[in-house]
Each structure stands twice: as structure tokens, then as C-alpha cells.
Amino acid sequence: MTKPGEDNNVLVDTFKRKHNYLRISLTERCNLRCTYCMPADGIQLSPKEHIMTYEEIYTIAKEFVDHGVTKIRLTGGEPLVRKDVSLILDKLSSLPVELTLTTNGVIVDRFIEQFKKCGITSLNVSLDSLDSAKNENITRRSYFEKVYNNILLLVKEGFTVKVNCVLMKGFNDNEIIEFINLSKDLPVHIRFIEFMPFDGNRWNMEKLVSLQEIMDKVHSHFNQNEVVKLQDAPHDTTKSYKIKNYNGTFAIISSVTNPFCDGCNRIRLTANGQLKNCLFSSSETDLLTSLRQGKPITPIIAQTIKSKLKIRSGMDTLEKFKKIDGHNNRSMITIGG
């Protein structure tokens, strides 16, 4: 007999992967202009009437939860710049899910009590350099001190904080050890992310810092017995480690050189109501139009899940991946990560 929240096989693809993790982009807008996320000349924003309302976000989210989604992450753009974000948080917190979000940390201090009220205990905060000048170079804004202090504030307030750092060769790869050392006294979780190709971010393999290169730097600095490999959960995107006697941890998200597609349980909903079944897929499924027309959306969700390919939208080798054309996909800022 089907249990509540486990309705049939709507969220199971042809490779038996159960998609119980929904990532919802609330907005295409952001108060930063990170080079790996947004083209230098900005993006063409979707018309306001094409963006999901808070009621539509809740309705779609509830549909997913009814079929077995147990975790929802809010992304952007920057989700906290959306004017009705507090209302969205309140609505979604009424669902039986783990609710969390990814933020650039600039205005996170304004929402501490809201997060607690909504049962949010963990946040991902993006920070790509511990040098204020370099941070301004990559974000095209001067908010380093604000973001760093907000990370400290979140830790002080008892939140689990994951610090997302996109590594780029020749830019911030010399800060790997410095980032890891943040976890010595602070219970933060550093996550190094391989640079990925999206529209307008001038990606190439030469800029990529691989999992192997990261670990080579780690082992050249720390003794072998100081680096502890942690147990990764079944659907983790990370390879997690800890330096012995450090309070926090570090991990590597190697979407390019060591993809984790076998255990993928993620489905993405863009701010304008499009479903993407893979971060690297150039195809999308329009969910919002059908919802607004009063048509059932469950069949659309099921078909989107069933059409998911086994590895990185069909790029099952590194050679195929090297030939990717980022212009066939959205900019990261309009996907939501």
C-alpha cells in the first residue's frame, strides 16, 4: 500500500533514482554580479508576470511533497532579495520537509529570527575568496566584510553553515588551505566546487581545479594521518573530509571530473516555472503555464523525471563534457544551482 508522501513512482526515473530533493529558484535577481554565475553585461530578466507568485510556488512545492519530496532548498539569484520571501518561507515551512536555502550572505542578518521561526537550521553561504580585493573582483561588489561577519553571526546563532567556494585556477586556488583553516576554530563546512560551464561565464577546462588537484594541495600541507575521510551519505554531492581536531570539515563537489549522477535525487524549478531535471540540461519543461491553465501538473512532473539521462544530460565522458556549449544552457543565476 502506498504511504502518504510516497505516492506511486512519479519521482522515480528510469534508472531507479528517487527525486526527493526539490530546489526552487525564487528570483533571477541578485545583489552581486559573480563572474561564474552572471555574464558581465547582465541578463535579460523574465517579465514579472512570468515569475511564479508565492501561491504558485507553494502549490507546486506541495505537489512535489505529496509525491515524496522531503527536502526543499530555496535559491536564486539571491532568494532573500525577493520582497515576499518572508511569506514564502512561512508558507513552505508548513510543509513536512527539511527547508533550507543558499544565499550570498549579504543581507542574511535581517532574517535570523525568520529562519528560526520557520525551522531552518542549515544554510549554504557563497564566499569565493578570503581576500576582500579578490572577492570584489569576482562579485563585482564590495561586500566581503558584511558576508564574512554574517557567516560568524550565523555560527553564533547556532546554524549549520556550509561555505560554498567556486575554485578557479590562477584566481583563488591558492586559498584552499586558508579556507580549510577556517574550519579549525569555527564549526563551518567548507565546500570547494569545480568551475562549471554556463552561458556567459567564459568557462574552459584550464580554469578548472579538479578534486585530485585539491587533494594534492591538502596532502602537501597536512600530514597523511591528519586528513580524515568522512562517510558520505547516499545522495551527497560531496566528497567530505576533516582535519583531525578541527571543529569543522571540508568537502569537494566535483561535477566535472568526478560526477555523482548515480545517486542524484535533485530536481530544479526555475523562478519562471520551468523544470530542469539536470543542472547541465539545455532542455526545460514548462510547468507554470499548465498550472495557470488549471491543468494537472503531476503528469508533466513524471514525464520530466522519466526523461532524465543517466549522466550529466548525456555527457557521460569528460571528452564530451569538454565540448559543452554553455550558450545552450541558462546562466547559473537563472537556474538556481
C-alpha positions in Angstrom: 0.0 0.0 0.0 1.3 3.5 -0.9 2.1 5.6 2.2 1.4 9.3 2.4 4.3 11.3 0.8 5.3 8.2 -1.3 2.7 8.3 -4.0 3.5 5.8 -6.8 6.6 6.4 -8.9 6.1 10.0 -10.1 9.6 11.0 -8.8 11.5 7.8 -9.8 13.4 7.9 -13.1 14.2 5.0 -15.5 17.4 4.4 -13.5 15.5 3.9 -10.3 16.7 7.2 -8.8 14.1 8.7 -6.4 14.0 12.5 -6.6 13.1 13.6 -3.1 15.0 16.9 -3.1 13.5 20.0 -4.8 15.5 23.1 -5.5 13.3 26.2 -6.1 14.7 29.4 -7.5 12.7 32.4 -6.1 14.1 35.1 -8.3 16.5 35.8 -11.2 17.7 39.0 -9.4 20.8 39.3 -7.3 22.7 42.0 -5.4 26.0 40.6 -6.6 27.4 40.0 -10.1 29.6 37.0 -9.7 31.6 36.3 -12.8 31.0 32.5 -12.9 27.2 33.0 -12.4 26.2 36.0 -14.4 27.5 37.4 -17.8 29.4 40.7 -17.4 26.7 42.6 -19.2 23.9 41.1 -17.1 21.0 39.1 -18.2 17.6 39.6 -19.7 15.2 39.2 -16.8 11.9 37.3 -17.3 8.9 39.6 -17.3 7.4 39.9 -13.8 4.2 38.2 -15.0 6.3 35.1 -15.9 7.7 34.7 -12.4 5.9 32.4 -10.1 3.8 34.0 -7.4 4.2 32.8 -3.8 0.9 30.9 -4.1 2.2 29.1 -7.2 5.5 28.3 -5.5 3.5 26.8 -2.6 1.1 24.9 -4.9 3.9 23.3 -6.9 6.0 22.6 -3.8 3.1 20.8 -2.2 2.5 18.7 -5.3 6.1 17.5 -5.1 5.8 16.9 -1.3 2.7 14.9 -1.9 4.7 12.6 -4.2 7.6 12.2 -1.8 9.9 15.2 -1.7 11.4 15.6 1.8 13.8 18.5 1.3 13.4 21.9 -0.3 16.2 24.3 -1.0 15.5 27.9 -2.0 17.9 29.5 -4.4 18.1 32.4 -6.8 19.6 34.7 -8.0 19.7 35.7 -4.4 16.5 34.4 -2.7 16.5 36.9 0.1 16.1 39.9 -2.3 12.6 38.8 -3.2 10.2 41.2 -1.5 7.8 38.4 -0.4 10.4 36.0 0.7 9.2 36.0 4.3 5.8 35.0 3.2 7.2 32.2 1.0 9.3 30.9 3.9 6.2 30.9 6.2 4.1 29.0 3.6 6.8 26.4 2.8 7.6 25.8 6.4 4.1 24.5 6.9 5.0 21.5 4.7 6.6 18.4 6.2 10.0 19.0 4.7 13.5 20.0 5.6 13.6 23.6 4.4 16.9 25.4 3.7 18.4 27.9 1.3 21.6 29.0 -0.5 22.5 32.7 -0.1 25.3 35.1 -0.9 25.1 36.2 2.8 24.9 40.0 2.1 21.5 40.5 3.9 21.2 37.3 5.8 21.4 39.1 9.2 17.9 40.5 8.6 16.3 37.1 8.6 17.8 35.3 11.6 14.6 35.2 13.6 12.6 34.4 10.5 14.8 31.4 9.8 14.4 30.1 13.4 10.6 30.6 13.2 10.5 28.5 10.0 12.6 25.7 11.4 15.6 26.4 9.1 18.8 25.1 10.8 21.3 25.0 7.9 22.3 27.5 5.2 24.8 27.5 2.4 26.7 30.8 2.1 28.7 31.6 -1.1 32.2 33.1 -0.5 34.9 32.6 -3.1 37.8 34.4 -1.6 39.1 35.4 1.8 40.8 38.4 0.3 38.5 41.4 0.1 40.0 42.8 -3.1 39.8 39.4 -4.9 36.3 38.9 -3.6 35.3 42.3 -5.0 36.9 41.3 -8.3 34.8 38.2 -8.6 31.5 39.5 -7.2 31.8 43.0 -8.8 30.7 44.3 -5.4 32.4 45.3 -2.1 30.5 43.2 0.5 33.3 40.9 1.8 33.3 42.2 5.4 29.5 42.0 5.5 29.3 38.5 4.3 32.2 37.3 6.5 30.6 38.8 9.6 27.3 37.3 8.7 28.9 33.9 8.5 30.2 34.4 12.0 26.8 35.6 13.1 25.0 32.5 11.7 27.5 30.3 13.6 27.0 32.3 16.8 23.2 31.9 16.4 23.5 28.1 16.2 23.0 27.5 12.4 24.9 24.9 10.5 26.9 26.9 7.9 28.2 25.5 4.7 30.6 27.9 2.8 30.4 27.4 -0.9 33.7 28.3 -2.8 33.9 28.0 -6.6 37.6 27.4 -7.3 39.2 28.9 -10.4 42.8 28.2 -11.3 45.1 31.2 -11.0 42.5 33.1 -9.1 41.6 31.5 -5.7 43.2 28.1 -5.9 46.0 29.4 -3.7 43.5 29.9 -0.9 42.5 26.2 -0.4 44.5 25.8 2.8 43.3 29.1 4.1 39.7 28.1 3.6 40.2 24.8 5.3 41.9 26.5 8.2 38.6 28.4 8.7 37.3 25.1 10.0 39.9 24.9 12.7 38.2 27.1 15.2 34.8 27.5 13.5 32.3 24.6 13.1 31.9 25.5 9.4 31.7 23.2 6.5 33.9 24.4 3.5 32.7 23.1 0.1 35.0 23.5 -2.9 33.1 23.5 -6.1 34.6 22.8 -9.5 34.1 25.6 -12.0 31.2 24.7 -14.3 30.1 25.9 -17.8 27.1 28.2 -18.1 26.1 30.9 -20.5 28.4 33.9 -20.3 30.9 32.7 -17.7 33.8 32.1 -20.1 34.3 28.6 -18.9 37.2 26.4 -20.0 38.9 23.3 -18.7 42.1 25.3 -18.0 40.4 27.2 -15.2 39.1 24.1 -13.5 40.7 22.9 -10.3 40.0 19.2 -10.0 39.3 17.0 -7.0 42.8 15.5 -7.4 44.5 18.8 -7.5 42.7 20.0 -4.4 43.6 16.9 -2.5 47.2 17.2 -3.7 47.4 20.6 -2.1 45.8 19.3 1.1 48.3 16.4 1.4 51.2 18.7 0.6 50.2 20.8 3.6 48.9 18.4 6.2 50.3 15.1 7.3 48.6 12.0 5.9 47.2 11.0 9.3 45.7 14.4 9.8 43.4 14.2 6.8 40.3 12.1 7.7 37.9 10.9 5.0 34.3 11.1 6.3 31.4 8.9 5.4 29.4 10.4 2.6 25.6 10.0 2.7 23.9 8.1 -0.2 22.9 11.2 -2.1 25.7 13.5 -1.2 27.2 15.6 -4.0 30.4 15.9 -1.9 33.5 14.0 -1.0 33.9 15.0 2.6 37.0 15.3 4.8 38.1 16.6 8.1 41.4 17.7 9.5 42.0 15.9 12.8 41.0 18.1 15.8 39.4 20.8 13.6 35.9 21.9 14.6 34.6 21.9 11.0 35.0 19.9 7.8 35.8 20.5 4.1 34.4 18.8 1.0 34.7 18.8 -2.7 31.9 18.9 -5.3 33.4 17.5 -8.5 30.6 17.8 -11.0 33.1 17.8 -13.9 35.9 15.4 -13.1 34.1 13.0 -10.8 30.3 13.3 -11.3 27.9 11.9 -8.7 25.0 11.2 -11.1 24.3 7.6 -9.9 22.9 8.9 -6.6 21.3 12.1 -7.9 18.0 12.9 -6.2 17.6 16.5 -7.3 15.0 18.3 -9.5 15.1 22.0 -10.2 12.4 24.6 -10.6 13.3 27.9 -12.1 11.8 31.2 -11.0 9.7 31.3 -14.1 8.3 27.9 -13.5 10.4 25.7 -15.7 11.5 22.2 -14.6 15.1 21.1 -15.2 15.9 17.5 -14.5 19.7 18.1 -14.7 21.8 21.2 -14.0 23.6 20.7 -17.3 20.5 20.0 -19.4 19.7 22.6 -22.0 16.1 21.4 -22.2 13.3 22.5 -19.8 9.7 21.7 -19.1 7.1 24.4 -18.7 5.2 23.7 -15.5 3.8 27.1 -14.8 1.7 27.5 -17.9 -0.2 24.3 -17.2 -0.7 25.3 -13.6 -2.2 28.6 -14.6 -4.5 26.9 -17.1 -5.8 24.7 -14.4 -4.3 21.5 -15.9 -2.9 18.7 -13.8 0.9 19.1 -13.4 1.7 15.6 -12.0 1.9 14.0 -15.5 4.4 16.8 -16.5 6.5 16.2 -13.4 6.5 12.4 -14.1 7.5 12.8 -17.7 10.3 15.3 -16.8 11.7 12.8 -14.3 11.4 9.9 -16.7 13.3 11.7 -19.4 16.3 12.3 -17.2 19.5 10.8 -18.7 21.9 8.7 -16.7 24.9 11.1 -16.6 25.1 14.9 -16.9 22.4 15.2 -19.6 24.1 12.7 -21.8 27.7 14.0 -21.3 28.9 10.7 -19.9 32.6 11.2 -20.6 35.0 14.1 -19.9 35.7 14.4 -23.6 32.0 15.1 -24.3 31.9 17.5 -21.4 34.8 19.5 -22.7 32.8 20.2 -25.9 29.9 21.6 -24.0 28.5 24.9 -25.3 27.5 27.0 -22.3 25.3 29.1 -24.5 22.9 26.2 -24.9 22.1 26.4 -21.2 21.0 29.2 -19.0 23.3 31.4 -16.9 23.6 29.9 -13.5 21.8 32.9 -12.0 18.6 31.9 -13.8 18.8 28.2 -12.9 19.3 28.4 -9.2 22.2 25.9 -8.9 
